């Protein structure tokens, strides 16, 4: 689930699955309160309000785009072969 941080205590997130960046990202209410699906809490604790789940989350959107690209490639192959 994606969400907005509403309470946090020295929260550090591993966003490498989405960004490729290996450094942990510090999250706080006043600076960068967005928490994204597919990420992991490495330090601290917090509470968030969920804003999106499943196909509407950032991870879901990425998977949908990857899936749509795969379908287009299949259609191109079928047109060339037939």
C-alpha positions in Angstrom: 0.0 0.0 0.0 1.1 3.6 -0.6 0.4 6.1 2.1 1.3 9.4 3.8 3.2 9.3 7.1 1.2 10.8 9.9 3.4 9.8 12.8 7.1 8.8 12.7 10.0 8.1 14.9 13.5 8.1 13.2 12.0 6.3 10.2 14.4 5.1 7.5 13.1 3.3 4.4 14.8 1.1 1.8 13.4 2.2 -1.6 15.9 0.3 -3.7 13.2 -1.9 -5.2 11.7 1.2 -6.8 14.6 3.6 -7.3 17.7 1.4 -7.4 19.2 3.7 -4.8 20.9 1.6 -2.0 20.9 4.4 0.6 18.1 4.4 3.1 15.8 7.3 2.9 14.8 9.3 6.0 11.1 10.0 6.2 9.4 12.7 8.3 6.2 14.6 8.5 7.7 17.8 7.2 10.2 16.3 4.7 9.2 13.5 2.3 6.1 11.9 4.1 5.2 9.6 1.1 5.6 5.9 1.8 5.4 3.6 -1.2 4.5 0.0 -1.7 7.4 -2.4 -2.4 9.6 -0.6 0.1 10.9 -1.8 3.4 11.2 -0.1 6.9 14.8 -0.5 7.9 14.8 1.7 11.1 12.3 3.4 13.3 8.6 3.2 13.4 5.6 5.1 12.2 1.9 5.2 11.2 0.5 6.1 7.8 -2.8 6.8 6.1 -3.2 4.5 3.2 -3.8 6.3 -0.1 -3.6 3.5 -2.7 -3.5 -0.3 -2.8 -3.1 -3.0 -5.4 -3.1 -1.8 -9.0 -3.5 1.8 -7.9 -0.3 1.8 -5.9 3.1 2.8 -7.4 4.2 -0.9 -7.6 0.8 -1.8 -9.1 1.2 0.9 -11.7 4.7 -0.2 -12.6 3.6 -3.9 -13.0 0.6 -2.8 -15.1 2.9 -0.8 -17.4 5.3 -3.7 -17.7 2.5 -6.0 -18.5 1.0 -3.7 -21.1 4.4 -3.4 -22.8 4.7 -7.2 -23.0 1.2 -7.5 -24.6 2.2 -5.0 -27.3 5.4 -6.9 -28.1 3.3 -10.1 -28.5 0.9 -8.3 -30.9 3.8 -7.1 -33.0 5.2 -10.6 -33.2 1.9 -12.1 -34.2 1.4 -9.4 -37.0 4.9 -10.1 -38.4 4.4 -13.9 -38.4 0.9 -13.9 -40.0 
